[in-house]
Amino acid sequence: MKKYLKEIETAAMILLLIGLIIALTAGYNYGAWPCGIGLLMLMLTFLYKAFKWKEYAKENKRNIVIILVAILFLLIQMLMIR
């Protein structure tokens, strides 16, 4: 798992970006799925690194900020629908 963390994070970021673009252009219903899957992938890597905090302390702080921003984007998308 350790050697694939960077690839999983990159794929998750790409999915978040794709989901955001789709949500803004085609609608929330289509964009929420890639964003949700990207968030789940980020959460998996975050949990792995959280259990090994000393080894990944710097990256953990960065990941916390990224996840909060991604959640904020999803909340903004949800509010735009109403």
N, C-alpha and C positions, 0 to 999 in steps of 0.2 A: 504494500500500500504506500509505503514511504516514497518510493521512486516514482509513483504516479500522481502525487499530490499536485504538482505544478500543472500537469496536463488537465487534471480535473478542475482546478481553479480557472484555467484559461477557458475551458469549454463552458464552464458556468458563467463566466463574464460575457462570453459571446452570446450565450442564450439569453442572458439578461438584456443585453443591448438589442438583440433581435426582437425579443418580446416587447421592449419599450417602443421600438420603431413600428412594429406591427400594431400595437395598441393605439399609437397616435395616428396611424394611417387607415387601418382596416377596422379598428374597433377593439374595445376592451376584451370581448369574449375570445377573440383569436390571440391576442397578445398576452393574456394572463397565463396561458399554459406554458409557453417558453420561459416566462419570468418565474413561475412557480417551480418548474423543474430546475432552473438555474439556481434558485434559492436553496432548494433541497440539496443540490450538489455542493454548494458552498457550505451549507450546514454540516454535511458529512465531513468535509475536510476540516471545518472549524472544530467539530467535536473531537476528531482524531488529534488535532493539535492541542486542544484544550487539556486532554488527558496527559499530554507530554509538554506541559507549559514551559518548563525550564529550557527545553530544547528549541521551542518556537515562540518565545515571549514577544519578540519584536513583530513577528508576522501575526500573532494573535491580536495585538492591538490594532494593526492595520485591518485585519479581517472584521473586527467588531465595527469599525467605522464603515466599511464597505457594506456589511449586512444591514446596518441601520439606514444607510442611504438607499439601498435597494428596497427595503420595507417602506421607506418614505415615498419612493416612486410608486409603489403599488397602492399605497393609501391615496396618493394624489389621483391616480388613475381611477380608483373606486369613487372618489368624490366628483370626478368629472362626469361620470355617468348620470348622476342624479340631477 
